[in-house]
Amino acid sequence: MQKLIPKITDQEKLNTFLHQFASTVTLDQVNDLTSGVYAHSSLLAMTKDWNLFVEFCQSKSVSPLPASVTAFRQYIEKESKQKKYATLRRYVVTVSLVHKLLALPDPAKNHQIQKSLATIRLDKQGDAKQTHAFGQDQLEQLTQKNARSSSIRDCRNLAIYHVMFHSLMKRKDLRDLRFSQIAIGDSGAVITIEESIYHLDEVSTGILERWINLRGLQGEFVFTAIDRHENISTMPLNDSSIYRILRAASDELNLDVQFSGQSLRVGAIEQLAKQGMKPKEIQYAGRWLSPAMPYQYLGNKTQSELEKLQFISIKPFE
């Protein structure tokens, strides 16, 4: 969802930002420019992205503000030699956003930049690695191994795996999961995400209940941090912690692959497909705007690309 960032109307404040962003900046300065609407992880990425662009401009003795189309195109083409297309797109979005917020012409809208990106996208098509699925088999193996573990960390992590798998959760869904979204009754646990409702089976409900009993009901977040002495915090997990928890699952199973934040979602998609659900139905179960990602995760890349085309807008030359 696009962030709503207030327009800077104070000329003195705008001049201060123009001076700051003409050189490398800090995370706090990026947060100030964007009015605090972004999460810490996003601010880290944007700060790094902008500083990389500034360093390139300095190496070429040109100003990053406003960026010339030639300098921006050279920057993108240089980075394309070693970066994936998704990363380049993020770089472009960051540079574009800074220019927009500072009331400067957006270099990303220029047809030369759009043409360069289109060419790079075609050249790098397929360079993204397929996410490794964390499926039903892996979930059952970890359940057999850790369901009776005396470790509080094992109990929490196993509950995370079950909840993410059965609710097709993204990392942010897990991070933000609150007790108010969970109801546990005689027929099992029910989790609500946005307008979608997910029912956990008996085993998963028992694993989640065990964690909640250990966790207690203090605070509002279901899954929280645990220190090295196994003291449970009321603070929610951050994205890095969730990333490490998912990686720990592949280590426990001695797998050559490494699970990522999407692995349980992919595993759940494959399981639903085995049960006879169609990509369109999986789309709604996983809260996607289109069936493009279900098609991609199920290996139908052609149909996935066709679905993605519906969301691509062709911008006119300027």
C-alpha positions as CSV (number, residue, x, y, z in Angstrom):
1,M,0.0,0.0,0.0
2,Q,1.3,3.4,-0.9
3,K,2.3,5.6,2.1
4,L,0.7,9.0,2.5
5,I,3.5,11.4,3.3
6,P,2.6,15.0,4.0
7,K,3.9,17.5,1.5
8,I,6.6,19.8,2.8
9,T,5.2,23.4,2.7
10,D,7.8,25.1,4.9
11,Q,10.4,26.5,2.5
12,E,13.1,26.8,5.2
13,K,12.5,23.1,6.2
14,L,12.6,22.2,2.5
15,N,16.0,24.0,2.0
16,T,17.4,22.1,5.0
17,F,16.4,18.8,3.5
18,L,17.9,19.8,0.1
19,H,21.2,20.6,1.8
20,Q,21.2,17.3,3.8
21,F,20.3,15.0,0.9
22,A,22.9,16.5,-1.4
23,S,25.3,14.3,0.6
24,T,25.1,11.0,2.5
25,V,22.3,10.9,5.1
26,T,21.4,9.1,8.3
27,L,18.5,6.9,9.1
28,D,17.0,9.6,11.3
29,Q,17.2,12.2,8.4
30,V,15.4,9.8,6.1
31,N,12.8,9.2,8.8
32,D,12.3,13.0,9.2
33,L,11.9,13.4,5.4
34,T,9.3,10.7,5.2
35,S,7.4,11.9,8.3
36,G,7.9,8.7,10.2
37,V,5.6,6.6,8.1
38,Y,8.0,3.8,7.3
39,A,9.2,0.8,9.5
40,H,12.8,0.7,10.7
41,S,13.7,-2.0,8.2
42,S,12.4,0.1,5.3
43,L,14.3,3.2,6.6
44,L,17.5,1.1,6.7
45,A,17.0,0.1,3.1
46,M,16.2,3.6,1.9
47,T,19.1,5.1,3.7
48,K,21.5,2.6,2.2
49,D,20.0,3.1,-1.3
50,W,20.2,6.9,-1.2
51,N,23.7,6.9,0.1
52,L,24.8,4.5,-2.7
53,F,23.4,6.9,-5.3
54,V,25.1,9.9,-3.6
55,E,28.4,8.1,-3.6
56,F,28.1,7.3,-7.3
57,C,27.3,11.0,-8.1
58,Q,30.2,12.1,-6.0
59,S,32.5,9.8,-7.9
60,K,31.3,11.4,-11.2
61,S,31.5,15.0,-9.7
62,V,27.8,15.6,-10.4
63,S,25.0,16.6,-8.0
64,P,22.4,14.0,-6.8
65,L,19.8,16.8,-6.5
66,P,18.2,17.2,-8.8
67,A,19.7,14.1,-10.5
68,S,20.4,14.3,-14.2
69,V,18.8,11.7,-16.4
70,T,22.2,10.8,-17.8
71,A,23.8,10.3,-14.3
72,F,20.8,8.3,-13.1
73,R,20.8,6.0,-16.2
74,Q,24.6,5.4,-15.8
75,Y,24.0,4.6,-12.1
76,I,21.3,2.0,-12.9
77,E,23.3,0.4,-15.7
78,K,26.4,0.2,-13.5
79,E,24.5,-1.4,-10.6
80,S,22.7,-3.8,-13.0
81,K,26.0,-5.6,-13.6
82,Q,26.0,-7.0,-10.1
83,K,22.5,-6.5,-8.7
84,K,19.2,-8.3,-9.3
85,Y,16.3,-6.5,-11.0
86,A,14.3,-6.4,-7.8
87,T,17.1,-4.5,-6.1
88,L,17.4,-2.1,-9.0
89,R,13.7,-1.4,-8.8
90,R,14.1,-0.6,-5.1
91,Y,17.0,1.8,-5.9
92,V,14.8,3.6,-8.5
93,V,11.9,3.8,-6.1
94,T,14.1,5.4,-3.4
95,V,15.6,8.0,-5.7
96,S,12.2,8.8,-7.1
97,L,10.7,9.2,-3.7
98,V,13.4,11.6,-2.4
99,H,13.0,13.8,-5.5
100,K,9.2,13.8,-5.2
101,L,9.3,14.8,-1.5
102,L,11.8,17.5,-2.2
103,A,9.6,18.9,-5.0
104,L,12.1,18.1,-7.7
105,P,11.6,16.6,-11.1
106,D,11.5,12.8,-10.8
107,P,14.3,11.3,-13.0
108,A,12.6,7.9,-12.9
109,K,9.7,9.1,-15.1
110,N,12.0,9.9,-18.0
111,H,11.6,7.6,-21.0
112,Q,15.3,6.9,-21.1
113,I,15.2,5.5,-17.6
114,Q,12.1,3.5,-18.3
115,K,13.7,2.1,-21.4
116,S,16.8,1.1,-19.5
117,L,14.8,-0.6,-16.8
118,A,12.7,-2.5,-19.4
119,T,15.9,-3.7,-21.1
120,I,17.5,-4.7,-17.8
121,R,14.3,-6.5,-16.8
122,L,14.4,-8.6,-19.9
123,D,18.1,-9.3,-19.6
124,K,17.6,-10.4,-16.0
125,Q,14.4,-12.3,-16.4
126,G,14.5,-15.4,-14.1
127,D,17.5,-14.2,-12.0
128,A,15.4,-14.4,-8.8
129,K,15.8,-17.6,-6.8
130,Q,12.8,-19.7,-6.3
131,T,11.8,-19.8,-2.6
132,H,12.3,-23.2,-1.0
133,A,9.0,-24.6,0.3
134,F,8.6,-25.4,4.0
135,G,5.8,-28.0,3.6
136,Q,3.7,-30.4,5.5
137,D,6.5,-33.0,5.7
138,Q,8.9,-30.6,7.3
139,L,6.3,-29.3,9.7
140,E,5.5,-32.9,10.9
141,Q,9.2,-33.7,11.3
142,L,9.8,-30.6,13.5
143,T,6.6,-31.4,15.4
144,Q,7.8,-34.9,16.2
145,K,11.2,-33.5,17.3
146,N,10.1,-30.5,19.4
147,A,6.5,-31.0,20.5
148,R,7.7,-32.3,23.9
149,S,10.8,-30.2,24.2
150,S,11.4,-28.4,27.5
151,S,12.9,-25.4,25.7
152,I,10.7,-22.3,25.7
153,R,12.4,-21.3,22.5
154,D,11.5,-24.6,20.8
155,C,7.9,-24.2,22.0
156,R,7.6,-20.7,20.5
157,N,9.3,-21.6,17.2
158,L,7.2,-24.6,16.7
159,A,4.0,-22.6,17.3
160,I,5.3,-20.0,14.8
161,Y,5.8,-22.7,12.1
162,H,2.3,-24.1,12.6
163,V,0.5,-20.7,12.7
164,M,2.4,-19.4,9.7
165,F,1.8,-22.6,7.7
166,H,-2.0,-22.9,8.4
167,S,-2.7,-19.2,8.0
168,L,-0.4,-18.5,5.0
169,M,1.3,-15.8,6.9
170,K,3.9,-13.3,5.8
171,R,6.5,-12.2,8.2
172,K,4.7,-8.9,8.9
173,D,1.5,-10.9,9.7
174,L,3.3,-12.9,12.3
175,R,5.2,-9.9,13.7
176,D,1.9,-8.0,14.1
177,L,-0.3,-10.9,15.3
178,R,-2.2,-9.9,18.4
179,F,-4.1,-11.9,21.0
180,S,-7.3,-10.1,19.8
181,Q,-6.9,-12.0,16.4
182,I,-7.0,-15.4,18.1
183,A,-10.0,-17.3,19.5
184,I,-9.6,-20.7,21.0
185,G,-12.7,-22.9,21.5
186,D,-13.8,-26.5,21.7
187,S,-13.4,-26.8,17.9
188,G,-9.9,-25.4,17.9
189,A,-8.1,-22.1,17.4
190,V,-9.4,-19.5,14.9
191,I,-7.1,-16.8,13.6
192,T,-8.3,-13.7,11.8
193,I,-6.1,-11.8,9.4
194,E,-7.7,-8.7,7.8
195,E,-11.0,-10.2,6.6
196,S,-9.8,-13.8,6.3
197,I,-10.4,-16.5,8.9
198,Y,-8.2,-19.6,9.4
199,H,-9.0,-22.7,11.5
200,L,-6.1,-24.6,13.1
201,D,-6.4,-28.4,13.5
202,E,-6.1,-30.1,16.9
203,V,-2.4,-30.6,16.8
204,S,-1.6,-27.0,15.8
205,T,-4.1,-25.7,18.4
206,G,-2.4,-27.6,21.1
207,I,1.0,-26.3,20.1
208,L,-0.3,-22.7,20.0
209,E,-2.1,-23.1,23.4
210,R,1.1,-24.5,25.0
211,W,3.1,-21.4,23.8
212,I,0.4,-19.0,25.0
213,N,0.3,-20.7,28.5
214,L,4.1,-20.2,28.7
215,R,4.0,-16.7,27.2
216,G,1.2,-15.4,29.4
217,L,-1.3,-12.7,28.3
218,Q,0.7,-9.7,29.2
219,G,1.0,-7.2,26.4
220,E,-0.8,-7.5,23.1
221,F,1.5,-9.4,20.7
222,V,1.3,-13.2,20.5
223,F,4.9,-14.0,19.5
224,T,7.6,-12.2,21.4
225,A,11.3,-12.2,22.0
226,I,13.2,-14.6,24.3
227,D,16.6,-13.7,25.8
228,R,19.5,-16.2,26.2
229,H,18.3,-17.0,29.7
230,E,14.9,-17.9,28.3
231,N,13.1,-14.9,29.8
232,I,10.1,-14.0,27.7
233,S,9.6,-10.4,26.7
234,T,6.3,-8.7,25.9
235,M,8.0,-6.9,22.9
236,P,7.1,-8.3,19.5
237,L,9.6,-10.1,17.3
238,N,11.3,-8.0,14.6
239,D,11.8,-9.0,11.0
240,S,15.4,-10.1,11.6
241,S,14.4,-12.4,14.5
242,I,11.6,-14.0,12.4
243,Y,14.1,-14.5,9.6
244,R,16.5,-16.3,12.0
245,I,13.7,-18.5,13.4
246,L,12.8,-19.7,9.9
247,R,16.5,-20.3,9.0
248,A,16.8,-22.3,12.3
249,A,14.1,-24.8,10.9
250,S,16.3,-25.8,8.0
251,D,19.3,-26.1,10.3
252,E,17.3,-28.4,12.6
253,L,16.3,-30.6,9.7
254,N,19.9,-30.7,8.4
255,L,18.7,-29.5,5.0
256,D,21.0,-28.1,2.3
257,V,18.4,-25.4,1.5
258,Q,17.7,-22.4,3.7
259,F,14.1,-21.3,4.4
260,S,13.1,-17.7,4.0
261,G,10.2,-15.5,5.1
262,Q,8.0,-16.9,2.2
263,S,8.9,-20.6,2.7
264,L,5.9,-21.6,4.8
265,R,3.6,-19.7,2.5
266,V,4.9,-21.6,-0.5
267,G,4.6,-24.9,1.4
268,A,1.0,-24.1,2.3
269,I,0.3,-23.2,-1.3
270,E,1.6,-26.6,-2.5
271,Q,-0.4,-28.4,0.1
272,L,-3.6,-26.6,-0.9
273,A,-2.9,-27.4,-4.5
274,K,-2.5,-31.1,-3.6
275,Q,-5.9,-30.9,-1.9
276,G,-7.4,-29.7,-5.2
277,M,-7.6,-26.0,-4.7
278,K,-7.2,-23.9,-7.9
279,P,-4.8,-20.9,-8.1
280,K,-7.7,-18.5,-8.0
281,E,-9.0,-20.1,-4.8
282,I,-5.5,-20.1,-3.3
283,Q,-5.2,-16.4,-4.2
284,Y,-8.1,-15.6,-1.8
285,A,-6.8,-17.9,0.9
286,G,-3.4,-16.2,0.8
287,R,-4.8,-12.7,0.5
288,W,-3.1,-11.9,-2.8
289,L,-4.5,-9.2,-5.2
290,S,-4.1,-11.6,-8.1
291,P,-3.3,-15.3,-8.7
292,A,0.1,-14.3,-10.1
293,M,2.2,-15.4,-7.1
294,P,0.2,-18.7,-6.6
295,Y,0.9,-19.5,-10.3
296,Q,4.6,-18.6,-9.8
297,Y,5.0,-20.7,-6.7
298,L,3.3,-23.7,-8.3
299,G,5.7,-23.5,-11.3
300,N,3.5,-22.0,-13.9
301,K,5.7,-19.0,-14.8
302,T,3.9,-18.2,-18.1
303,Q,0.5,-17.8,-16.5
304,S,2.2,-15.8,-13.6
305,E,3.7,-13.3,-16.1
306,L,0.4,-13.0,-17.8
307,E,-1.3,-12.1,-14.5
308,K,1.4,-9.6,-13.7
309,L,0.9,-7.8,-17.0
310,Q,-2.5,-6.7,-15.8
311,F,-0.8,-4.6,-13.1
312,I,1.8,-2.9,-15.3
313,S,0.9,0.6,-16.5
314,I,2.6,2.0,-19.6
315,K,3.8,5.5,-18.9
316,P,3.9,8.0,-21.8
317,F,7.2,9.5,-22.9
318,E,7.9,12.9,-21.5
